[in-house]
Amino acid sequence: MHKTIEPTILYFGTPVALISTLNPDSSPNLAPMSSVWWLGWSCMLGLGQMGQTSDNLIRTGECVINLPSEDQVAQVDRLALTTGKDPVPEKKLGWGYRYEPDKFGVAEFTQAPSISVAPPRVLECPVQMEGIVHDVRSFGKNVSANAFEVHIVKLHVDEDLLVGNPDRPHIDPLRWNPLIMSFCRFFGLRGEVHSSRLAQSGFMKATSQDQGMKVADLVPAAQQ
């Protein structure tokens, strides 16, 4: 038996990604999110229009999509409820967000130079994808979000995850333990791994329309 419902948030989630971009003053911004999927070497990102990441992508057309493992969940959670936008949008203030200019520092992540794009990679993340924005458009109904089509130009993977032909290896799914966000809570492949500040924030108490905006904004874990 199925029941028709209207939950506070409709957000099934995907692997968490940390999107690094450059701010107007060339400082790095780092935003957690999980509205992301891949097809070949192209990637779609869903980001809220209120966030600094969305502004940076439109302005520069470059980013790095860093994929943390479940081992980095505590560091990722430190980025929740922070934003690189100053002043903080009024709606985000109501959700408990604060301005944070040093996202790498607050999460204790290390910047690593990229090869083909200007934004830095997150050294600790086992998977890092340098990307170029190919297209951007507004997304959704009653959702203040943008959909970004990003083409991956360089892929960096921790050697411990690789198997197969050394000249063209692939990632072993048995060694890869992605951090996943589902309904604003953190999971690994074996179950829930960490409490989530976002799941306990005012964001979850917002209206259904606000939820849609935030989910895209965060897209889950933020997008600031």
Beta strands, then each sheet from edge to edge (+ up, - down):
strand 1: 17-22
strand 2: 28-33
strand 3: 36-39
strand 4: 42-48
strand 5: 62-67
strand 6: 82-83
strand 7: 98-99
strand 8: 111-112
strand 9: 121-122
strand 10: 127-139
strand 11: 145-157
strand 12: 162-163
strand 13: 170-171
strand 14: 180-182
strand 15: 185-188
strand 16: 191-194
sheet 1: 2+ 1- 5+ 10- 11+ 4- 3+
sheet 2: 6+ 7+
sheet 3: 8+ 9-
sheet 4: 12+ 13-
sheet 5: 14+ 15- 16+
end
